[in-house]
Amino acid sequence: MTSKKKNDTDDIPCSDISYSDISYSGAVKELEEILGEIEGADVDIDLLAGRVERASELVKLLKARIRSTEVKVARVVEELREATEEEEEARNVEEDTSFESGPEDSIPF
């Protein structure tokens, strides 16, 4: 039987993993390692259920991170869109006022 490399978070029960305990890339790497173990010929049946449960928790965490990032990106894009619209409106007002003429501008000398 081959010895398995222990992950940094192997001792943490799945339900105790919080959003900040592991980075996105760390979660992806661990998930890939688990998938490799599960697909391997020397799967330890005694550990299989725990590893599948851990993989499920990692997938949930990754999906939550993606959703959170999508919300943040959408918020930033909306703020940029609003700022751009405000700048364009300010420019339009500036252009409109620069062409206005008063009574002294209509005298032909």
N, CA, C and O atoms as a GROMACS GRO file, in nm:
protein
  436
    1MET      N    1   0.085  -0.118   0.000
    1MET     CA    2   0.000   0.000   0.000
    1MET      C    3   0.089   0.123   0.000
    1MET      O    4   0.188   0.128   0.072
    2THR      N    5   0.054   0.222  -0.079
    2THR     CA    6   0.133   0.344  -0.088
    2THR      C    7   0.091   0.442   0.021
    2THR      O    8  -0.024   0.442   0.064
    3SER      N    9   0.186   0.525   0.064
    3SER     CA   10   0.150   0.625   0.164
    3SER      C   11   0.097   0.748   0.094
    3SER      O   12   0.150   0.791  -0.009
    4LYS      N   13  -0.006   0.802   0.149
    4LYS     CA   14  -0.070   0.919   0.091
    4LYS      C   15  -0.010   1.045   0.151
    4LYS      O   16   0.018   1.050   0.270
    5LYS      N   17   0.011   1.146   0.067
    5LYS     CA   18   0.057   1.276   0.115
    5LYS      C   19  -0.059   1.343   0.188
    5LYS      O   20  -0.170   1.352   0.135
    6LYS      N   21  -0.033   1.387   0.307
    6LYS     CA   22  -0.137   1.450   0.387
    6LYS      C   23  -0.150   1.596   0.349
    6LYS      O   24  -0.050   1.668   0.341
    7ASN      N   25  -0.271   1.641   0.326
    7ASN     CA   26  -0.298   1.781   0.296
    7ASN      C   27  -0.301   1.862   0.423
    7ASN      O   28  -0.324   1.808   0.531
    8ASP      N   29  -0.278   1.993   0.412
    8ASP     CA   30  -0.278   2.081   0.528
    8ASP      C   31  -0.411   2.080   0.601
    8ASP      O   32  -0.416   2.103   0.722
    9THR      N   33  -0.518   2.054   0.530
    9THR     CA   34  -0.650   2.063   0.591
    9THR      C   35  -0.715   1.927   0.610
    9THR      O   36  -0.835   1.920   0.636
   10ASP      N   37  -0.640   1.818   0.599
   10ASP     CA   38  -0.696   1.685   0.616
   10ASP      C   39  -0.756   1.663   0.755
   10ASP      O   40  -0.853   1.590   0.769
   11ASP      N   41  -0.699   1.726   0.857
   11ASP     CA   42  -0.746   1.705   0.993
   11ASP      C   43  -0.867   1.790   1.027
   11ASP      O   44  -0.927   1.772   1.133
   12ILE      N   45  -0.905   1.882   0.940
   12ILE     CA   46  -1.019   1.969   0.965
   12ILE      C   47  -1.144   1.901   0.913
   12ILE      O   48  -1.152   1.870   0.794
   13PRO      N   49  -1.242   1.876   1.000
   13PRO     CA   50  -1.366   1.817   0.949
   13PRO      C   51  -1.426   1.908   0.843
   13PRO      O   52  -1.415   2.030   0.851
   14CYS      N   53  -1.489   1.848   0.746
   14CYS     CA   54  -1.543   1.924   0.632
   14CYS      C   55  -1.633   2.039   0.676
   14CYS      O   56  -1.622   2.149   0.622
   15SER      N   57  -1.720   2.014   0.771
   15SER     CA   58  -1.814   2.118   0.811
   15SER      C   59  -1.747   2.232   0.885
   15SER      O   60  -1.807   2.337   0.904
   16ASP      N   61  -1.621   2.214   0.928
   16ASP     CA   62  -1.550   2.318   1.002
   16ASP      C   63  -1.466   2.407   0.912
   16ASP      O   64  -1.402   2.501   0.961
   17ILE      N   65  -1.465   2.382   0.784
   17ILE     CA   66  -1.385   2.462   0.692
   17ILE      C   67  -1.462   2.589   0.662
   17ILE      O   68  -1.573   2.586   0.610
   18SER      N   69  -1.402   2.700   0.695
   18SER     CA   70  -1.467   2.825   0.665
   18SER      C   71  -1.415   2.880   0.534
   18SER      O   72  -1.318   2.830   0.477
   19TYR      N   73  -1.482   2.980   0.488
   19TYR     CA   74  -1.451   3.043   0.361
   19TYR      C   75  -1.306   3.090   0.355
   19TYR      O   76  -1.245   3.088   0.249
   20SER      N   77  -1.251   3.133   0.468
   20SER     CA   78  -1.117   3.192   0.468
   20SER      C   79  -1.006   3.094   0.506
   20SER      O   80  -0.889   3.132   0.508
   21ASP      N   81  -1.040   2.970   0.537
   21ASP     CA   82  -0.938   2.874   0.580
   21ASP      C   83  -0.847   2.828   0.467
   21ASP      O   84  -0.737   2.779   0.493
   22ILE      N   85  -0.890   2.843   0.344
   22ILE     CA   86  -0.812   2.790   0.231
   22ILE      C   87  -0.832   2.883   0.112
   22ILE      O   88  -0.941   2.935   0.090
   23SER      N   89  -0.727   2.903   0.035
   23SER     CA   90  -0.737   2.988  -0.083
   23SER      C   91  -0.809   2.912  -0.195
   23SER      O   92  -0.822   2.790  -0.191
   24TYR      N   93  -0.853   2.987  -0.293
   24TYR     CA   94  -0.920   2.924  -0.408
   24TYR      C   95  -0.825   2.826  -0.477
   24TYR      O   96  -0.863   2.712  -0.505
   25SER      N   97  -0.702   2.871  -0.503
   25SER     CA   98  -0.607   2.783  -0.572
   25SER      C   99  -0.570   2.664  -0.484
   25SER      O  100  -0.547   2.554  -0.536
   26GLY      N  101  -0.564   2.684  -0.353
   26GLY     CA  102  -0.537   2.573  -0.262
   26GLY      C  103  -0.650   2.471  -0.264
   26GLY      O  104  -0.625   2.351  -0.261
   27ALA      N  105  -0.774   2.520  -0.270
   27ALA     CA  106  -0.889   2.430  -0.276
   27ALA      C  107  -0.891   2.353  -0.407
   27ALA      O  108  -0.922   2.233  -0.409
   28VAL      N  109  -0.859   2.420  -0.516
   28VAL     CA  110  -0.854   2.353  -0.647
   28VAL      C  111  -0.747   2.244  -0.646
   28VAL      O  112  -0.770   2.132  -0.692
   29LYS      N  113  -0.632   2.278  -0.592
   29LYS     CA  114  -0.521   2.182  -0.587
   29LYS      C  115  -0.560   2.060  -0.503
   29LYS      O  116  -0.536   1.946  -0.542
   30GLU      N  117  -0.619   2.086  -0.387
   30GLU     CA  118  -0.660   1.974  -0.302
   30GLU      C  119  -0.767   1.890  -0.369
   30GLU      O  120  -0.763   1.767  -0.361
   31LEU      N  121  -0.861   1.954  -0.435
   31LEU     CA  122  -0.967   1.881  -0.505
   31LEU      C  123  -0.907   1.792  -0.614
   31LEU      O  124  -0.948   1.677  -0.631
   32GLU      N  125  -0.810   1.846  -0.687
   32GLU     CA  126  -0.743   1.766  -0.791
   32GLU      C  127  -0.670   1.647  -0.729
   32GLU      O  128  -0.671   1.538  -0.786
   33GLU      N  129  -0.608   1.667  -0.614
   33GLU     CA  130  -0.539   1.556  -0.545
   33GLU      C  131  -0.639   1.449  -0.503
   33GLU      O  132  -0.614   1.330  -0.519
   34ILE      N  133  -0.752   1.492  -0.450
   34ILE     CA  134  -0.856   1.397  -0.407
   34ILE      C  135  -0.909   1.320  -0.527
   34ILE      O  136  -0.926   1.198  -0.521
   35LEU      N  137  -0.934   1.391  -0.637
   35LEU     CA  138  -0.982   1.322  -0.757
   35LEU      C  139  -0.880   1.221  -0.807
   35LEU      O  140  -0.916   1.111  -0.850
   36GLY      N  141  -0.752   1.257  -0.799
   36GLY     CA  142  -0.647   1.163  -0.838
   36GLY      C  143  -0.648   1.039  -0.750
   36GLY      O  144  -0.631   0.927  -0.797
   37GLU      N  145  -0.668   1.060  -0.619
   37GLU     CA  146  -0.675   0.947  -0.526
   37GLU      C  147  -0.794   0.858  -0.557
   37GLU      O  148  -0.782   0.736  -0.560
   38ILE      N  149  -0.910   0.920  -0.581
   38ILE     CA  150  -1.033   0.845  -0.606
   38ILE      C  151  -1.022   0.766  -0.736
   38ILE      O  152  -1.069   0.653  -0.745
   39GLU      N  153  -0.960   0.827  -0.837
   39GLU     CA  154  -0.948   0.761  -0.967
   39GLU      C  155  -0.837   0.657  -0.968
   39GLU      O  156  -0.833   0.572  -1.057
   40GLY      N  157  -0.747   0.663  -0.871
   40GLY     CA  158  -0.633   0.572  -0.867
   40GLY      C  159  -0.673   0.428  -0.840
   40GLY      O  160  -0.781   0.400  -0.788
   41ALA      N  161  -0.585   0.339  -0.877
   41ALA     CA  162  -0.610   0.197  -0.860
   41ALA      C  163  -0.600   0.154  -0.714
   41ALA      O  164  -0.659   0.054  -0.674
   42ASP      N  165  -0.527   0.229  -0.635
   42ASP     CA  166  -0.505   0.189  -0.496
   42ASP      C  167  -0.588   0.272  -0.397
   42ASP      O  168  -0.536   0.320  -0.296
   43VAL      N  169  -0.716   0.288  -0.426
   43VAL     CA  170  -0.806   0.365  -0.341
   43VAL      C  171  -0.824   0.292  -0.209
   43VAL      O  172  -0.857   0.173  -0.207
   44ASP      N  173  -0.802   0.363  -0.100
   44ASP     CA  174  -0.825   0.307   0.034
   44ASP      C  175  -0.974   0.322   0.064
   44ASP      O  176  -1.022   0.431   0.091
   45ILE      N  177  -1.044   0.211   0.060
   45ILE     CA  178  -1.189   0.211   0.078
   45ILE      C  179  -1.228   0.271   0.213
   45ILE      O  180  -1.332   0.335   0.225
   46ASP      N  181  -1.145   0.252   0.314
   46ASP     CA  182  -1.175   0.305   0.446
   46ASP      C  183  -1.175   0.458   0.447
   46ASP      O  184  -1.243   0.520   0.530
   47LEU      N  185  -1.100   0.519   0.357
   47LEU     CA  186  -1.092   0.665   0.351
   47LEU      C  187  -1.177   0.726   0.240
   47LEU      O  188  -1.195   0.848   0.236
   48LEU      N  189  -1.230   0.643   0.154
   48LEU     CA  190  -1.301   0.691   0.035
   48LEU      C  191  -1.418   0.783   0.069
   48LEU      O  192  -1.430   0.891   0.012
   49ALA      N  193  -1.504   0.743   0.160
   49ALA     CA  194  -1.621   0.824   0.193
   49ALA      C  195  -1.578   0.961   0.246
   49ALA      O  196  -1.638   1.063   0.210
   50GLY      N  197  -1.478   0.964   0.330
   50GLY     CA  198  -1.430   1.091   0.385
   50GLY      C  199  -1.370   1.180   0.278
   50GLY      O  200  -1.390   1.302   0.280
   51ARG      N  201  -1.298   1.121   0.184
   51ARG     CA  202  -1.237   1.199   0.076
   51ARG      C  203  -1.344   1.253  -0.019
   51ARG      O  204  -1.332   1.365  -0.068
   52VAL      N  205  -1.447   1.174  -0.045
   52VAL     CA  206  -1.557   1.220  -0.131
   52VAL      C  207  -1.631   1.333  -0.061
   52VAL      O  208  -1.669   1.432  -0.124
   53GLU      N  209  -1.653   1.320   0.070
   53GLU     CA  210  -1.718   1.426   0.146
   53GLU      C  211  -1.634   1.554   0.144
   53GLU      O  212  -1.686   1.664   0.127
   54ARG      N  213  -1.504   1.538   0.161
   54ARG     CA  214  -1.413   1.653   0.157
   54ARG      C  215  -1.419   1.719   0.018
   54ARG      O  216  -1.423   1.842   0.008
   55ALA      N  217  -1.420   1.639  -0.087
   55ALA     CA  218  -1.428   1.692  -0.223
   55ALA      C  219  -1.558   1.770  -0.241
   55ALA      O  220  -1.558   1.876  -0.304
   56SER      N  221  -1.666   1.719  -0.187
   56SER     CA  222  -1.796   1.787  -0.196
   56SER      C  223  -1.790   1.923  -0.126
   56SER      O  224  -1.839   2.022  -0.180
   57GLU      N  225  -1.731   1.928  -0.009
   57GLU     CA  226  -1.716   2.055   0.063
   57GLU      C  227  -1.629   2.154  -0.014
   57GLU      O  228  -1.659   2.273  -0.018
   58LEU      N  229  -1.523   2.105  -0.075
   58LEU     CA  230  -1.436   2.191  -0.154
   58LEU      C  231  -1.510   2.248  -0.276
   58LEU      O  232  -1.494   2.365  -0.310
   59VAL      N  233  -1.590   2.164  -0.340
   59VAL     CA  234  -1.669   2.210  -0.455
   59VAL      C  235  -1.766   2.319  -0.411
   59VAL      O  236  -1.781   2.420  -0.480
   60LYS      N  237  -1.831   2.299  -0.296
   60LYS     CA  238  -1.923   2.402  -0.244
   60LYS      C  239  -1.849   2.531  -0.216
   60LYS      O  240  -1.897   2.640  -0.250
   61LEU      N  241  -1.732   2.521  -0.155
   61LEU     CA  242  -1.652   2.639  -0.125
   61LEU      C  243  -1.611   2.710  -0.253
   61LEU      O  244  -1.619   2.833  -0.260
   62LEU      N  245  -1.566   2.636  -0.352
   62LEU     CA  246  -1.525   2.695  -0.479
   62LEU      C  247  -1.643   2.765  -0.548
   62LEU      O  248  -1.627   2.875  -0.601
   63LYS      N  249  -1.759   2.702  -0.547
   63LYS     CA  250  -1.877   2.764  -0.608
   63LYS      C  251  -1.914   2.893  -0.535
   63LYS      O  252  -1.950   2.992  -0.598
   64ALA      N  253  -1.904   2.891  -0.401
   64ALA     CA  254  -1.935   3.011  -0.323
   64ALA      C  255  -1.837   3.123  -0.355
   64ALA      O  256  -1.876   3.239  -0.367
   65ARG      N  257  -1.709   3.088  -0.370
   65ARG     CA  258  -1.609   3.188  -0.406
   65ARG      C  259  -1.637   3.246  -0.543
   65ARG      O  260  -1.625   3.367  -0.563
   66ILE      N  261  -1.674   3.163  -0.636
   66ILE     CA  262  -1.705   3.211  -0.772
   66ILE      C  263  -1.825   3.304  -0.768
   66ILE      O  264  -1.824   3.410  -0.831
   67ARG      N  265  -1.931   3.265  -0.696
   67ARG     CA  266  -2.050   3.351  -0.685
   67ARG      C  267  -2.014   3.484  -0.621
   67ARG      O  268  -2.059   3.589  -0.667
   68SER      N  269  -1.935   3.480  -0.516
   68SER     CA  270  -1.894   3.602  -0.447
   68SER      C  271  -1.813   3.692  -0.540
   68SER      O  272  -1.833   3.814  -0.542
   69THR      N  273  -1.725   3.633  -0.614
   69THR     CA  274  -1.643   3.710  -0.707
   69THR      C  275  -1.728   3.770  -0.818
   69THR      O  276  -1.707   3.884  -0.858
   70GLU      N  277  -1.824   3.694  -0.868
   70GLU     CA  278  -1.915   3.746  -0.971
   70GLU      C  279  -1.990   3.868  -0.920
   70GLU      O  280  -2.005   3.967  -0.992
   71VAL      N  281  -2.038   3.862  -0.796
   71VAL     CA  282  -2.111   3.974  -0.737
   71VAL      C  283  -2.020   4.096  -0.724
   71VAL      O  284  -2.060   4.208  -0.757
   72LYS      N  285  -1.897   4.073  -0.677
   72LYS     CA  286  -1.803   4.184  -0.661
   72LYS      C  287  -1.768   4.247  -0.795
   72LYS      O  288  -1.763   4.369  -0.807
   73VAL      N  289  -1.744   4.164  -0.895
   73VAL     CA  290  -1.709   4.215  -1.028
   73VAL      C  291  -1.828   4.292  -1.086
   73VAL      O  292  -1.810   4.400  -1.143
   74ALA      N  293  -1.948   4.238  -1.072
   74ALA     CA  294  -2.067   4.308  -1.123
   74ALA      C  295  -2.083   4.443  -1.055
   74ALA      O  296  -2.121   4.541  -1.119
   75ARG      N  297  -2.056   4.448  -0.925
   75ARG     CA  298  -2.068   4.574  -0.851
   75ARG      C  299  -1.966   4.676  -0.903
   75ARG      O  300  -2.000   4.792  -0.924
   76VAL      N  301  -1.843   4.632  -0.924
   76VAL     CA  302  -1.739   4.722  -0.974
   76VAL      C  303  -1.774   4.770  -1.115
   76VAL      O  304  -1.759   4.888  -1.146
   77VAL      N  305  -1.819   4.680  -1.200
   77VAL     CA  306  -1.857   4.717  -1.336
   77VAL      C  307  -1.970   4.820  -1.333
   77VAL      O  308  -1.969   4.917  -1.409
   78GLU      N  309  -2.068   4.800  -1.246
   78GLU     CA  310  -2.179   4.894  -1.235
   78GLU      C  311  -2.130   5.030  -1.186
   78GLU      O  312  -2.173   5.133  -1.238
   79GLU      N  313  -2.039   5.031  -1.088
   79GLU     CA  314  -1.984   5.158  -1.039
   79GLU      C  315  -1.907   5.230  -1.149
   79GLU      O  316  -1.918   5.352  -1.163
   80LEU      N  317  -1.831   5.156  -1.228
   80LEU     CA  318  -1.757   5.215  -1.340
   80LEU      C  319  -1.853   5.271  -1.446
   80LEU      O  320  -1.831   5.379  -1.501
   81ARG      N  321  -1.959   5.196  -1.473
   81ARG     CA  322  -2.058   5.242  -1.570
   81ARG      C  323  -2.124   5.371  -1.523
   81ARG      O  324  -2.140   5.465  -1.601
   82GLU      N  325  -2.160   5.376  -1.396
   82GLU     CA  326  -2.223   5.496  -1.342
   82GLU      C  327  -2.126   5.614  -1.344
   82GLU      O  328  -2.166   5.726  -1.376
   83ALA      N  329  -2.000   5.590  -1.309
   83ALA     CA  330  -1.901   5.697  -1.310
   83ALA      C  331  -1.879   5.749  -1.452
   83ALA      O  332  -1.865   5.870  -1.472
   84THR      N  333  -1.877   5.660  -1.549
   84THR     CA  334  -1.860   5.700  -1.688
   84THR      C  335  -1.978   5.783  -1.735
   84THR      O  336  -1.961   5.883  -1.803
   85GLU      N  337  -2.099   5.740  -1.698
   85GLU     CA  338  -2.219   5.816  -1.735
   85GLU      C  339  -2.216   5.956  -1.673
   85GLU      O  340  -2.250   6.054  -1.739
   86GLU      N  341  -2.175   5.965  -1.547
   86GLU     CA  342  -2.166   6.094  -1.480
   86GLU      C  343  -2.064   6.185  -1.547
   86GLU      O  344  -2.087   6.305  -1.563
   87GLU      N  345  -1.951   6.128  -1.586
   87GLU     CA  346  -1.848   6.206  -1.656
   87GLU      C  347  -1.900   6.256  -1.791
   87GLU      O  348  -1.877   6.371  -1.828
   88GLU      N  349  -1.970   6.169  -1.863
   88GLU     CA  350  -2.026   6.209  -1.993
   88GLU      C  351  -2.130   6.318  -1.976
   88GLU      O  352  -2.135   6.412  -2.055
   89GLU      N  353  -2.214   6.306  -1.874
   89GLU     CA  354  -2.315   6.409  -1.848
   89GLU      C  355  -2.248   6.542  -1.814
   89GLU      O  356  -2.292   6.647  -1.860
   90ALA      N  357  -2.143   6.537  -1.733
   90ALA     CA  358  -2.071   6.659  -1.695
   90ALA      C  359  -2.008   6.723  -1.819
   90ALA      O  360  -2.011   6.845  -1.834
   91ARG      N  361  -1.950   6.642  -1.908
   91ARG     CA  362  -1.892   6.694  -2.032
   91ARG      C  363  -1.998   6.757  -2.120
   91ARG      O  364  -1.976   6.863  -2.179
   92ASN      N  365  -2.113   6.693  -2.130
   92ASN     CA  366  -2.222   6.746  -2.212
   92ASN      C  367  -2.271   6.880  -2.158
   92ASN      O  368  -2.298   6.972  -2.235
   93VAL      N  369  -2.283   6.890  -2.027
   93VAL     CA  370  -2.326   7.016  -1.965
   93VAL      C  371  -2.220   7.122  -1.992
   93VAL      O  372  -2.254   7.237  -2.023
   94GLU      N  373  -2.095   7.086  -1.978
   94GLU     CA  374  -1.983   7.179  -2.003
   94GLU      C  375  -1.986   7.228  -2.147
   94GLU      O  376  -1.969   7.347  -2.172
   95GLU      N  377  -2.007   7.137  -2.241
   95GLU     CA  378  -2.012   7.174  -2.383
   95GLU      C  379  -2.132   7.264  -2.411
   95GLU      O  380  -2.122   7.359  -2.488
   96ASP      N  381  -2.244   7.233  -2.350
   96ASP     CA  382  -2.365   7.313  -2.370
   96ASP      C  383  -2.345   7.455  -2.320
   96ASP      O  384  -2.388   7.550  -2.386
   97THR      N  385  -2.283   7.472  -2.206
   97THR     CA  386  -2.265   7.605  -2.150
   97THR      C  387  -2.156   7.683  -2.219
   97THR      O  388  -2.158   7.806  -2.214
   98SER      N  389  -2.062   7.620  -2.284
   98SER     CA  390  -1.954   7.692  -2.352
   98SER      C  391  -2.002   7.757  -2.482
   98SER      O  392  -1.937   7.849  -2.531
   99PHE      N  393  -2.114   7.713  -2.539
   99PHE     CA  394  -2.167   7.770  -2.661
   99PHE      C  395  -2.279   7.871  -2.638
   99PHE      O  396  -2.330   7.930  -2.733
  100GLU      N  397  -2.316   7.890  -2.514
  100GLU     CA  398  -2.420   7.988  -2.484
  100GLU      C  399  -2.363   8.127  -2.502
  100GLU      O  400  -2.248   8.154  -2.468
  101SER      N  401  -2.444   8.215  -2.556
  101SER     CA  402  -2.397   8.353  -2.574
  101SER      C  403  -2.491   8.448  -2.504
  101SER      O  404  -2.612   8.428  -2.500
  102GLY      N  405  -2.434   8.551  -2.450
  102GLY     CA  406  -2.511   8.655  -2.384
  102GLY      C  407  -2.535   8.768  -2.482
  102GLY      O  408  -2.492   8.759  -2.596
  103PRO      N  409  -2.604   8.875  -2.440
  103PRO     CA  410  -2.635   8.988  -2.530
  103PRO      C  411  -2.510   9.057  -2.583
  103PRO      O  412  -2.511   9.105  -2.696
  104GLU      N  413  -2.404   9.062  -2.505
  104GLU     CA  414  -2.283   9.129  -2.553
  104GLU      C  415  -2.212   9.050  -2.663
  104GLU      O  416  -2.136   9.109  -2.740
  105ASP      N  417  -2.236   8.919  -2.673
  105ASP     CA  418  -2.176   8.837  -2.775
  105ASP      C  419  -2.243   8.857  -2.912
  105ASP      O  420  -2.186   8.821  -3.015
  106SER      N  421  -2.363   8.915  -2.914
  106SER     CA  422  -2.433   8.931  -3.041
  106SER      C  423  -2.400   9.062  -3.112
  106SER      O  424  -2.445   9.084  -3.224
  107ILE      N  425  -2.324   9.147  -3.049
  107ILE     CA  426  -2.283   9.275  -3.113
  107ILE      C  427  -2.176   9.243  -3.215
  107ILE      O  428  -2.078   9.177  -3.180
  108PRO      N  429  -2.190   9.287  -3.338
  108PRO     CA  430  -2.099   9.246  -3.445
  108PRO      C  431  -1.963   9.314  -3.443
  108PRO      O  432  -1.894   9.298  -3.544
  109PHE      N  433  -1.914   9.385  -3.348
  109PHE     CA  434  -1.778   9.437  -3.352
  109PHE      C  435  -1.690   9.369  -3.259
  109PHE      O  436  -1.572   9.402  -3.251
   0.00000   0.00000   0.00000
